[in-house]
Amino acid sequence: MDYGVAMPKRCYTHLSAEERETLGLGLARGQSLRTMASVLGRAPSTLSRESARNTARGHPYRACTAQTLAATRARQSRRPRKLLDPWLWQYVRTQLAQGCSPEQIAGRLRRAYPDDMQKQLSAETIYVGLYVLPRGALRSELLAALRQARKARRPRARGTDRRGQIPEMTSIAERPAEVATRTVPGHWEGDLIKGARNGSAVGTLVERTTRLVMLARMDGTDARSAREGFTKTLRHVPAPLRTTLTYDRGKEMAEHERLAERLAIRIFFADPHSPGQRGTNENTNELLRQYLPKGTDLSGYTQRELNAIAHRLNTHPRKCLHFATPLEVYAQLRHHSPVALGT
């Protein structure tokens, strides 16, 4: 029996008046919800919800009744947005100004107030609250605080990871298995963040267990600058807590053998085009870009300024640490270890 032309499948929306008419006709003739779902190009669960919410008690499903019930429900007032709460709104604004992401803010609230639902909200609620703000200085200020600083929400795109050729590399396949477990501290990931026209750089180091971040000032972007910068930074870390360093295949690590000898550290290189093998460092570099924006001259930053930036990241809650901060995890680790991690 023909009830009309089948519609293509799509993301969930409420049924239109025409679809309700077709559904009511089909159900009155004894067709199942699954059959009508095929006719309408809808998911069976969509029609099941429609029938449950828009059928008058004690009566069969009728299109006119369903349309009336749906229209009445649409006019009812919605639950007020949580961000209308003055305390939550001020908390979100303060945390955004300090560089926290919506996900970090939401996670920190759940950690601080686990039994108080009125002081919890999701990252999505924060994003929605920010993007529905009317145009003006406040909206611009808050959106600028987001890491991507988008005027509208859209998917992120990643660039191409360029690799260089380095002699005498030790593959990540030879790295000790304990590194992958993150249960033992002392295993680092490293990289460079480049400045304007690739003319300047800052070295980034992340400890895999605690996610502690260290930044190294570089005099240039060549191999000698990288070796000297990483040496100056990592020499402040006690030897037992600088066991390995995993790096990509950038040419700036051409002097890795001298670096390894100077620091008594084992250096491993990720496979080509495999940023996921250094995911901790890749993610940290994204976080750092809000402090070290692309297109800026990074040579003007002093080591003291870079240490201050690292401190900000080390005091931000991290989802992977159950919204504790790297410094909090480090403090707990240090409490159980006689060796302190240098900063």
Buried (B, 14 or more C-beta within 10 A) or exposed (E): EEBEEEBEEEEEEBBEEEBBBBBBBBBEEEBEBEBBBEBBEBBBEBBEBBBEEBBEEEEEBBBEBBBEBBEEEEEEEEEEBBBEBEEBBEBBBEBBEEBBBBBBBBBBBBEEEEEEEEBBBBBEBBBBBBBEBEEEEEBEEBBEBBBEEEEEEEEEEEEEBEBEEBEEBBEBEEBEEEBEEBEEBBBBBBBBBBBEEEEBBBBBBBBBBBBBBBBBBBEBBBBBBBBBBBBBBBEEBEEEBBBBBBBBBBBBBBBBBBBBEBBEBBBBBBBEEBBEBBBBBBBBBEBBEBBBEEEEEBBEBEEEEBBEBBBBBBEBBBEEBEBBBBBBBBEEBBEEEEBEBBB
